[in-house]
């Protein structure tokens, strides 16, 4: 499922737009964190770079994919 999320998000961070060619490590992030009841489902995943994912932590439930539309 990880590959499906990366493909859907065009292999780039949905928050800052960087990709692995920019030298960042990409992560799969839960939009609604598991610690707050989020499910392991493709609709609850988004691609974030390591920096954006660490900054988001589990305090935020923002769906950053809207920036891509």
N, C-alpha and C positions, 0 to 999 in steps of 0.2 A: 504494500500500500504506500510505502514511503516514496517509491519511484513515481507512482501515480500523482502524488501531491507535488513533487518536484516538477513533473511534466506540466501539470495544470498551471502551476505558478511560473512557468517558463524558466525554471532553474535559476531564479533570482529571489532575493529578499523582497517581500512585498512591502516592507516598511521603507527601506532606503534604496532599493533597486540594484544593489551590488550583487555580483555573482562570483562563482569560484575563480573566474578569470581575473577578478579584482583582488584575488588573494584572500578571500574570506571563506570560512567554513559555514556551510548551510546546515540549519537544523530544521526539524519538523516541530512546530509549536502547536500546543492545544489552545484554541481560541478561548474556550471556557476551560480553565485548568481542571485537571482531574481532582485536585484537592478541593475544588468547589463544585464537584458533581459533573464535570465535563466527561463526555463519552469518547471512546476510542473509535471514532467514525470519520471518514474522509471529509465530511462537511464541517468537522470541528478542528481540522488541521489547516495550518498555513505554513509557508516557508519563510523563515527568518534567518538572517545571518547570526553568527554567534553573539556579536555585540548587541544587536537589537533584541535578541531573545533573552539575554542576561538582563538587559535593562527593563524588559517587560515583566519578567519574573511571573509570579502568580497573582499579582495585585491587579492586573488589568485584564479585561475580557474583550478588548477591542479587536474586531475583525478588520485587520489591515488590508485584506484582499480588495476592499472597495477602492483603494488607491489605484489598482491596476485597471479598473473599468473606465 
